[in-house]
Amino acid sequence: MMPINTVTKDGFVSLIRKLDRRYSIPSRNYFSQVAIPKMYDTCRKTVESELGQIEHYACTTDLWSSRTTEPYISLTVHFLDQDFELKTRCLQTAYFPGEHTGENIACGLREALTSWNLREEQLACITTDNGSNVVKATELNHWVRLQCFGHRLHLAIENAVKDDSRIARAAGLCKKLVGHFSHSWKQKMALKEAQQEHNLPEHSLITECPTRWGSRQKMMERILEQRQAISNVLSADRKTRHLVPSWQDLDVLESVNLALHPLQVFTDALSGESYVSVSYVKPVLHLLNTSVLLNTTEMKETARKEGTPSDNTEAQSMDPPSNKKAKRSLGSLLKTSPGPTTPTASSMQLEQALEAELNSYLLSPTIDSEADPLAWWKLHQVTYSKLSKLARRYLCIPATSSPSERLFRTCPKE
């Protein structure tokens, strides 16, 4: 994305003339006052038309600061249309000055929904990270909040490894390696030549970003992938030989990568926007507890040696999303829905119809884990007319706050 004044720069003007001398570039005022506002109006009308037809929706939000330290707030909305197609729309990426208190954020989010004619009672859930101000904002608005799976998992990992000096040393060495090759053009070229010599992928090294989930694991994984090329380049200069990872460092990196890679895969899978993710949270937690985490014995033993009960950390960090999801399950919603104080014939018939539909649904064959649940609901929405309404309401909820964060992927988080 380029600034509007690009159209006035000599280089751009020269390029357009070479492409077609007959074309006259409109002024920057035309783009800023006519073309872009017209595009915005057209896009907004389309989105408003879509939102006007939905019964329920979910949201994600996040606060960020630009590279020039300007504060912004993002808001995305997620919903299922009548054909059970999952839609995601960015409603705003707005300048948000002033103190980021829970009260101000709560007011800002309410105003954003109002500006799009979205009623708060239509909101099924909002997915956010664990920032205290954002949490308070959702509480003040009395909105149902889902804790971002990615952030919860990130916190669990950080708590499990924070007191391990070996992991801290290995991670610190990785950062030094990334910095060394990032700040020297000659070293970059030398690394590229070494990669070609060893038939390695010509990948750049990855730096860790404290606020980006899984960035440490990706940094370590890339160092392990390129260790031969890295050692070749560093060993050739006496001044850089001390940066060559020792076998102890490589052993720690291998162990950490082995433990964290499956968790990163799950997090990435749950961070999508084009498919249902919330219904996979509980099965993923079960799989992590019964399968994946059984293979991470080294990290657990390290945690115990350092006095950190990794099992408790896991329970504290990962149980809340599971409990939250359990409260919003379709079966529990039907069972806990309040009925009339004095049953009438019509209410009893309705209750029997709901019970029969629920029992029929519970007895239906389980679809393959890789099958699209929305395709199933589209096919069976007539058969399960009441349950399909609940499915349309809750299956649009994203398991992570990634949709809002992707809007600021290149900016440092506040």
C-alpha positions in Angstrom: 0.0 0.0 0.0 1.4 3.4 -1.1 0.5 6.9 0.0 -1.7 8.9 -2.3 1.0 11.4 -3.2 2.8 8.6 -5.1 0.8 9.7 -8.2 2.7 13.0 -8.1 6.2 11.6 -7.9 8.5 11.8 -10.9 9.3 8.2 -10.9 5.7 7.0 -11.0 4.8 9.6 -13.6 7.7 8.4 -15.8 6.6 4.8 -15.4 3.0 5.6 -16.5 4.3 7.5 -19.5 6.4 4.6 -20.6 3.4 2.3 -20.2 1.0 4.5 -22.1 1.8 8.1 -23.2 -1.9 8.8 -23.9 -2.9 8.2 -20.2 -3.3 11.3 -18.0 -2.9 10.6 -14.3 -5.6 12.1 -12.2 -4.5 14.5 -9.4 -4.0 13.3 -5.8 -7.0 15.4 -4.9 -9.1 13.3 -7.2 -8.0 10.1 -5.6 -8.4 11.4 -2.0 -11.7 13.3 -2.5 -13.5 11.3 -5.3 -12.1 7.9 -6.2 -11.3 6.5 -2.7 -14.5 7.8 -1.0 -16.6 6.4 -3.9 -14.9 3.0 -3.4 -15.5 3.2 0.3 -19.2 4.0 -0.1 -19.7 1.1 -2.5 -17.9 -1.3 -0.2 -19.8 0.0 2.9 -23.2 -0.4 1.3 -22.3 -4.0 0.3 -21.2 -4.8 3.9 -24.3 -3.0 5.4 -26.5 -5.1 3.1 -24.9 -8.3 4.4 -25.1 -7.3 8.0 -28.7 -6.3 7.7 -29.6 -9.9 6.8 -27.9 -11.7 9.8 -29.5 -12.7 13.1 -26.3 -13.3 15.1 -22.6 -12.5 14.8 -19.3 -12.7 16.6 -16.4 -10.3 16.9 -12.7 -10.0 17.5 -10.9 -6.8 18.5 -7.4 -5.7 19.4 -5.4 -2.6 20.2 -2.2 -1.7 18.4 0.4 1.1 18.0 1.8 2.0 14.6 5.6 2.4 14.0 5.0 6.1 14.7 3.4 5.2 18.0 -0.1 6.2 16.9 -2.8 4.1 18.7 -5.4 2.1 16.7 -8.3 -0.2 17.5 -9.5 -2.9 15.1 -12.8 -4.7 15.0 -13.8 -7.6 12.8 -17.2 -9.3 12.6 -17.9 -12.9 11.7 -21.3 -14.4 10.7 -22.9 -17.3 8.9 -25.3 -16.4 6.1 -28.4 -18.3 5.1 -26.4 -20.7 3.1 -24.1 -21.5 6.0 -21.2 -19.7 4.4 -18.8 -18.2 7.0 -18.1 -14.5 6.3 -15.6 -12.2 7.9 -15.6 -8.4 7.5 -13.3 -5.7 8.9 -15.6 -3.0 10.3 -12.9 -0.6 11.4 -9.3 0.1 11.9 -9.7 3.3 13.7 -7.4 5.9 15.2 -7.9 5.6 19.0 -6.3 8.4 20.9 -6.6 8.9 24.6 -6.1 6.5 27.5 -6.8 2.9 26.7 -8.9 2.3 29.8 -11.6 -0.4 29.9 -14.3 2.3 30.0 -13.0 4.0 26.8 -12.6 0.7 25.0 -16.1 -0.4 26.0 -17.5 2.9 24.7 -15.4 2.7 21.4 -16.6 -0.8 20.7 -20.3 0.0 21.3 -20.0 3.0 19.1 -18.4 0.9 16.3 -21.3 -1.6 16.4 -23.9 1.2 16.5 -22.3 2.9 13.4 -23.0 -0.4 11.5 -26.5 -0.8 12.9 -25.5 -3.9 14.8 -27.4 -4.6 18.0 -25.5 -5.8 21.0 -28.1 -8.5 21.7 -27.2 -10.1 18.3 -23.6 -10.5 19.5 -23.0 -14.2 20.4 -19.4 -13.7 21.6 -16.3 -11.6 21.2 -12.8 -13.2 21.1 -10.0 -11.2 22.6 -6.6 -11.6 24.2 -6.1 -11.3 28.0 -5.3 -7.6 28.1 -6.8 -6.4 31.4 -8.3 -3.3 29.7 -10.0 -5.3 27.0 -11.3 -7.9 29.5 -12.8 -5.0 31.6 -14.3 -3.5 28.5 -16.2 -6.7 27.6 -17.3 -7.0 31.3 -18.6 -3.4 31.3 -20.6 -4.1 28.1 -21.8 -7.4 29.5 -20.6 -9.3 26.5 -19.8 -13.0 26.4 -16.0 -13.2 25.9 -13.9 -16.1 24.6 -10.2 -16.2 25.6 -8.0 -16.3 22.5 -6.7 -19.9 22.2 -3.4 -18.7 20.8 -2.7 -16.3 23.7 -3.6 -18.9 26.3 -1.4 -21.4 24.8 1.4 -18.8 24.4 1.1 -18.0 28.1 1.2 -21.7 29.1 4.4 -22.2 27.1 6.0 -19.1 28.5 5.2 -20.2 32.1 6.6 -23.7 31.4 10.0 -22.6 30.2 10.6 -19.2 31.8 12.8 -20.6 34.6 14.9 -22.9 32.4 18.4 -21.4 32.0 19.3 -23.8 29.2 16.3 -22.7 27.1 17.0 -19.1 27.9 20.6 -19.5 26.7 19.6 -21.3 23.5 17.0 -18.7 22.7 19.4 -15.9 23.4 22.0 -17.5 21.0 19.3 -17.7 18.3 18.6 -14.0 18.6 22.3 -13.2 18.3 22.5 -15.3 15.2 19.5 -13.7 13.6 20.9 -10.2 14.5 24.3 -11.0 13.1 23.0 -12.1 9.7 20.3 -9.4 9.6 22.7 -6.5 10.0 25.4 -7.5 7.5 24.9 -7.7 3.8 28.2 -9.7 3.4 27.1 -12.2 5.9 23.7 -12.6 4.2 25.4 -13.3 0.9 27.8 -15.8 2.6 24.9 -17.6 4.1 23.2 -17.8 0.8 26.3 -19.3 -0.8 26.6 -21.8 2.1 22.9 -22.8 1.6 23.5 -23.5 -2.0 26.6 -25.5 -1.1 24.7 -27.7 1.3 21.6 -27.9 -0.8 19.5 -26.1 1.8 16.5 -24.0 1.2 17.5 -20.4 0.7 15.4 -19.2 3.6 16.1 -16.1 5.7 16.4 -16.4 9.5 13.4 -15.6 11.6 13.5 -13.3 14.6 11.4 -13.7 17.7 8.6 -11.3 18.3 7.5 -11.4 22.0 3.8 -10.7 21.1 3.6 -13.0 18.1 2.5 -16.6 19.0 5.0 -19.3 18.1 7.7 -16.9 16.8 10.3 -18.4 19.2 9.6 -21.9 17.9 9.8 -20.7 14.3 13.1 -18.9 15.0 14.5 -22.1 16.6 13.2 -24.3 13.8 14.8 -22.1 11.1 18.2 -22.1 13.0 18.1 -25.9 13.1 17.2 -26.1 9.4 20.1 -23.8 8.5 22.7 -24.9 11.1 25.1 -26.4 8.6 25.2 -23.2 6.5 25.4 -21.0 9.7 28.3 -23.0 11.1 30.1 -22.8 7.8 29.9 -19.0 7.6 30.7 -18.4 11.3 33.6 -20.8 11.5 35.4 -19.1 8.7 36.0 -16.0 10.8 37.7 -16.1 14.2 35.6 -13.1 15.4 32.3 -15.0 14.9 33.3 -18.5 15.9 31.9 -18.0 19.4 28.4 -17.7 17.9 28.5 -21.3 16.5 25.9 -23.3 18.4 27.4 -26.0 20.6 26.1 -29.5 20.7 24.4 -28.7 24.0 22.6 -25.7 22.4 21.5 -27.8 19.5 20.3 -30.5 21.8 18.1 -28.0 23.7 16.9 -26.5 20.4 15.9 -29.9 19.1 14.0 -30.8 22.3 12.2 -27.5 22.4 11.3 -27.6 18.7 10.0 -31.1 19.1 7.8 -30.1 21.9 6.5 -26.8 20.6 6.0 -27.6 16.9 2.8 -29.6 17.3 1.4 -26.9 19.5 2.2 -24.3 16.8 0.5 -26.4 14.2 -2.7 -26.6 16.3 -2.6 -22.8 16.9 -2.1 -22.0 13.2 -5.0 -24.4 12.3 -7.3 -22.7 14.9 -6.4 -19.2 13.6 -8.2 -19.4 10.3 -11.0 -17.2 9.2 -12.6 -19.1 6.3 -13.7 -22.2 8.3 -15.2 -23.1 11.7 -12.6 -23.0 14.5 -14.4 -22.7 17.8 -15.9 -26.3 17.7 -12.3 -27.6 17.4 -11.1 -26.1 20.6 -12.3 -28.8 23.0 -11.1 -31.7 20.8 -7.8 -30.1 20.3 -7.3 -29.6 24.1 -8.3 -33.2 24.6 -5.7 -34.3 22.0 -3.0 -32.1 23.5 -3.6 -33.6 26.9 -3.9 -37.3 25.8 -1.4 -37.4 23.0 0.9 -34.5 22.1 1.9 -33.5 25.6 2.8 -37.0 26.6 5.8 -36.7 24.2 7.1 -33.5 25.9 8.6 -35.2 29.0 11.8 -33.3 28.9 10.1 -30.0 29.2 8.0 -31.3 32.1 11.0 -32.7 33.9 12.8 -29.4 33.5 9.9 -27.6 34.9 9.7 -29.9 37.9 13.5 -29.5 38.6 13.0 -25.7 38.6 10.0 -26.0 40.9 7.4 -25.2 38.3 4.5 -27.7 38.2 4.0 -27.9 34.5 0.8 -30.0 34.9 -0.8 -27.2 37.0 0.4 -24.6 34.5 -1.2 -26.5 31.7 -4.5 -26.8 33.6 -4.6 -23.1 34.5 -3.7 -22.0 31.0 -5.8 -24.4 29.0 -8.8 -25.3 31.0 -10.6 -21.9 30.9 -11.2 -22.0 27.1 -12.4 -25.6 27.4 -14.8 -24.6 30.2 -16.0 -21.6 28.3 -16.7 -23.7 25.2 -18.5 -26.3 27.3 -20.9 -23.6 28.6 -21.8 -22.6 25.0 -22.4 -26.1 23.7 -25.6 -26.7 21.8 -26.8 -29.5 24.0 -26.3 -27.5 27.2 -28.1 -24.5 25.7 -31.2 -26.5 25.1 -31.1 -28.3 28.4 -30.7 -25.0 30.4 -33.1 -22.9 28.4 -35.8 -21.6 30.7 -39.4 -22.8 30.2 -42.7 -21.4 31.3 -43.6 -21.6 34.9 -46.8 -23.4 34.2 -46.5 -25.8 31.3 -49.1 -25.4 28.7 -50.1 -27.9 26.0 -48.3 -25.9 23.3 -45.1 -25.5 25.4 -45.1 -29.2 26.2 -45.4 -30.0 22.5 -42.5 -27.6 21.7 -40.4 -29.2 24.5 -41.1 -32.6 23.1 -40.2 -31.5 19.6 -37.0 -30.0 20.8 -36.1 -33.1 22.7 -36.9 -35.3 19.8 -34.8 -33.1 17.4 -31.8 -33.1 19.9 -32.0 -36.9 20.4 -32.1 -37.4 16.6 -29.1 -35.1 16.2 -27.1 -36.9 18.9 -27.8 -40.3 17.2 -26.8 -39.1 13.8 -23.5 -40.5 12.4 -20.3 -38.5 13.2 -18.8 -36.8 10.2 -15.1 -37.1 9.4 -12.9 -34.8 11.3 -11.7 -33.1 8.1 -15.2 -32.6 6.8 -16.7 -29.2 6.7 -19.4 -28.9 9.5 -21.0 -26.0 7.6 -21.6 -28.1 4.6 -23.3 -30.7 6.9 -25.5 -28.1 8.5 -26.4 -26.6 5.1 -27.6 -30.1 4.0 -29.4 -30.8 7.3 -30.8 -27.4 8.3 -34.3 -28.4 7.3 -34.1 -31.6 9.3 -32.8 -29.9 12.4 -34.5 -26.5 12.0 -34.1 -25.5 15.7 -30.5 -26.7 16.1 -29.5 -25.1 12.9 -30.3 -21.7 14.3 -28.0 -22.3 17.2 -25.3 -23.6 14.8 -25.6 -20.4 12.8 -25.3 -18.4 16.0 -22.3 -20.1 17.6 -20.2 -21.7 14.8 -19.2 -18.2 13.5 -17.2 -17.6 16.7 -13.4 -17.5 16.0 -11.2 -19.5 18.3 -8.4 -16.8 18.3 -8.2 -13.0 17.9 -6.0 -13.5 14.8 -8.5 -11.8 12.4 -8.0 -8.4 14.2 -4.3 -8.9 14.6 -3.7 -9.7 11.0 -4.8 -6.1 10.2 -1.6 -4.9 11.9 0.7 -7.8 10.9 3.6 -5.5 10.1 3.2 -3.2 13.1 4.6 -3.7 16.6 2.0 -4.5 19.2 1.2 -2.0 21.9 
